[in-house]
Amino acid sequence: MAPECQLFGTLGCHLCEVAEAVLMPLVEHGLQVELVDIANDERWYQAYSLRIPVLRRTDTGAELGWPFSADDVVAFLR
């Protein structure tokens, strides 16, 4: 089973929408992704405001920064 992930982004972020589209086929195959709006937490905003979108594994804390492809995500999850 694939690890759970968080996608850090915010509303109105075009790149975040593109990242969600990249992840959608993987979600349809069982990847669990929590969308985290960095505007809801000052710590997240400070950590990610200049880097979104960022995909983070919840099991290891490893992060994959944008830009990424579906192939990049599959390799990241191995």
DRENDO-1510 file (C-alpha; in Angstrom, 1 decimal, always signed):
<recs>
REC; n; res; u; v; w
REC; 1; MET; +0.0; +0.0; +0.0 .
REC; 2; ALA; +1.3; +3.5; -0.9 .
REC; 3; PRO; +2.1; +5.8; +2.0 .
REC; 4; GLU; -0.3; +8.6; +2.8 .
REC; 5; CYS; +0.8; +12.1; +1.6 .
REC; 6; GLN; -0.1; +15.7; +2.1 .
REC; 7; LEU; -0.1; +18.3; -0.7 .
REC; 8; PHE; +0.7; +21.7; +0.7 .
REC; 9; GLY; -0.8; +24.6; -1.3 .
REC; 10; THR; -3.5; +27.2; -1.1 .
REC; 11; LEU; -6.6; +28.4; -2.9 .
REC; 12; GLY; -6.0; +30.3; -6.1 .
REC; 13; CYS; -2.6; +28.7; -6.6 .
REC; 14; HIS; -2.5; +27.7; -10.3 .
REC; 15; LEU; +0.6; +25.4; -9.8 .
REC; 16; CYS; -1.2; +23.7; -6.9 .
REC; 17; GLU; -4.2; +23.0; -9.2 .
REC; 18; VAL; -1.7; +21.5; -11.8 .
REC; 19; ALA; -0.1; +19.4; -9.1 .
REC; 20; GLU; -3.5; +18.1; -8.0 .
REC; 21; ALA; -4.2; +17.1; -11.7 .
REC; 22; VAL; -0.9; +15.2; -11.8 .
REC; 23; LEU; -1.8; +13.3; -8.6 .
REC; 24; MET; -5.4; +12.5; -9.6 .
REC; 25; PRO; -4.5; +9.3; -11.6 .
REC; 26; LEU; -2.5; +8.1; -8.6 .
REC; 27; VAL; -5.3; +8.8; -6.2 .
REC; 28; GLU; -7.6; +6.8; -8.5 .
REC; 29; HIS; -5.2; +3.9; -7.9 .
REC; 30; GLY; -5.2; +4.2; -4.1 .
REC; 31; LEU; -2.8; +7.0; -3.2 .
REC; 32; GLN; -4.2; +8.9; -0.3 .
REC; 33; VAL; -3.5; +12.6; -0.4 .
REC; 34; GLU; -4.7; +15.2; +2.1 .
REC; 35; LEU; -4.9; +18.7; +0.7 .
REC; 36; VAL; -3.4; +21.1; +3.2 .
REC; 37; ASP; -4.1; +24.9; +2.8 .
REC; 38; ILE; -1.1; +26.7; +4.2 .
REC; 39; ALA; -3.2; +29.8; +4.8 .
REC; 40; ASN; -4.8; +27.9; +7.8 .
REC; 41; ASP; -1.7; +27.7; +9.9 .
REC; 42; GLU; +1.1; +30.2; +10.3 .
REC; 43; ARG; +3.8; +27.5; +10.7 .
REC; 44; TRP; +2.8; +25.9; +7.3 .
REC; 45; TYR; +2.7; +29.4; +5.7 .
REC; 46; GLN; +6.2; +30.2; +7.0 .
REC; 47; ALA; +7.5; +26.8; +5.8 .
REC; 48; TYR; +5.8; +26.5; +2.4 .
REC; 49; SER; +4.7; +29.9; +1.1 .
REC; 50; LEU; +7.6; +30.3; -1.3 .
REC; 51; ARG; +7.7; +26.6; -2.3 .
REC; 52; ILE; +4.1; +25.4; -2.9 .
REC; 53; PRO; +3.0; +23.0; -4.1 .
REC; 54; VAL; +4.9; +20.5; -2.0 .
REC; 55; LEU; +4.1; +16.8; -1.7 .
REC; 56; ARG; +5.0; +15.4; +1.8 .
REC; 57; ARG; +5.0; +11.8; +2.9 .
REC; 58; THR; +3.4; +11.4; +6.3 .
REC; 59; ASP; +5.4; +8.3; +7.2 .
REC; 60; THR; +8.9; +9.8; +6.6 .
REC; 61; GLY; +8.4; +13.5; +6.3 .
REC; 62; ALA; +10.2; +13.4; +3.0 .
REC; 63; GLU; +9.2; +16.2; +0.6 .
REC; 64; LEU; +8.9; +16.5; -3.2 .
REC; 65; GLY; +8.9; +20.0; -4.4 .
REC; 66; TRP; +7.3; +21.3; -7.6 .
REC; 67; PRO; +7.7; +20.7; -10.5 .
REC; 68; PHE; +7.0; +16.9; -10.4 .
REC; 69; SER; +5.5; +14.4; -12.8 .
REC; 70; ALA; +3.5; +11.3; -12.1 .
REC; 71; ASP; +6.7; +9.3; -12.6 .
REC; 72; ASP; +8.5; +11.5; -10.1 .
REC; 73; VAL; +5.8; +10.8; -7.6 .
REC; 74; VAL; +5.9; +7.1; -8.1 .
REC; 75; ALA; +9.7; +7.1; -7.6 .
REC; 76; PHE; +9.3; +9.3; -4.5 .
REC; 77; LEU; +6.8; +6.8; -3.0 .
REC; 78; ARG; +9.1; +3.8; -3.4 .
</recs>
